[in-house]
Structure formats: structure tokens, C-alpha cells
Amino acid sequence: MRVHDQLTAALRELEAPFRTLVDDSGWAHASMEGLVLDLGRWFEADPRTRFAPQIAFSVAASEAGRTTGGLYVEGYAWIDGRAQAAAWCAVGDRVGYGPRAEAYLGVPLAPQFCRRVQQRNGTAAVLLSKHPKLLPLLQNGLPRGAVLPGGEV
């Protein structure tokens, strides 16, 4: 099984218990895993990628701000045979800075959207903080302009 398929299957399994709860409710996404599956793009590491020693949402955001064409991305990475919530800095569809992983599926987020959510919730992570104030994003979807173009679907 391809590593992209493994990550997708793991996220679907994590989303499954929530899917049945929201299928008839009209919510945009069943869970953050579902949101990443619905809106995420694939990113790839290459020889120029600078690997982080650990997953750090705030460092990935800082790197995106300092990198020409940098995108702050939150999503899931396939690390040591399992899906892990992560953030990275991307340039196009390439991981510029982030955790060492076999696959990356994430949502590139607009800086203004990130700042609003981080200030309101007091968290470094924007989508993957498990903060209760994020439930409206699952119910209504992300606001216009929150997702940036970048990567490949």
C-alpha cells in the first residue's frame, strides 16, 4: 500500500466515529481529520527540506513568515507508521521546514486567519489544537480566504 493511501486510510479511521454523528446534521466536516481529508493537499519533502527535531506549530508558523513564498500548513504527517498532527512550512508543494515524515497531507492557511484563531484561542496550533472554539469551523466550514492555494490535490 502506498504511503499516501496509508495516511488517508488512517485519517478515515480516525474520522469514522464522528462521521455517523454528523452525516445528517449538515455539518461541513465531521472532524479535523475530515477537514484535512476534504481540504488538504499533498506536500513532499526533498533534499532541500530542513527537518525539525520535533513537531512545533509555532516554529513552523515563524518559518513560513520568514520564507519567501512560505505557506503555513497544518495537517497530518505519516511518521513511524502512524498519522500524527503536524505543522510545516511549505513553498509550493514542497516541505521547506517540518518534521521528517513519509507523507504530508495538510491545509495551507492564510496568515490573517491564523492570527485571529491563535489570538482568540491562545494556542499555537490553528486547526489541530482540539480547542472547543473550533467546533464552528467543523459545523460551518472555514471562512472565505482562510485556505491559500498551494500544493497539489
Secondary structure, 3 states (H helix, E strand, C coil): CCHHHHHHHHHHHHHHHHHHHHCCCCCCCCCHHHHHHHHCEEEECCCCCEEECCCCHHHHHHHHHHCCCEEEEEEEEEECCEEEEEEEEEECCEEEEEECCCEEEEEEECHHHHHHHHHHHCCCCCCCCCCHHHHHHHHHCCCCCCECCCCEC
